[in-house]
Amino acid sequence: MDREDTRSLPEAAREEKRKQVIRLRRRGATYLEIADQTGLSKTSVFNICKRVEAQGPSGTRERRR
């Protein structure tokens, strides 16, 4: 599966993608399984999960660059 470049998606779609990652992780899916299902890279999935673990639910929101 080709990986999706989420930078071209609207902010709301990116946040929903991050929430999807967290839902799948809570159901016991591995980082690789989540990456395959969402089209994100395994590293992106890992980073999203770690950010939510550290920051709580606010970790799914867009960060300022």
Secondary structure, DSSP 8 states (H G I E B T S, - for coil): -----GGGS-HHHHHHHHHHHHHHHHTT--HHHHHHHHS--HHHHHHHHHHHHHHGGGGGS----
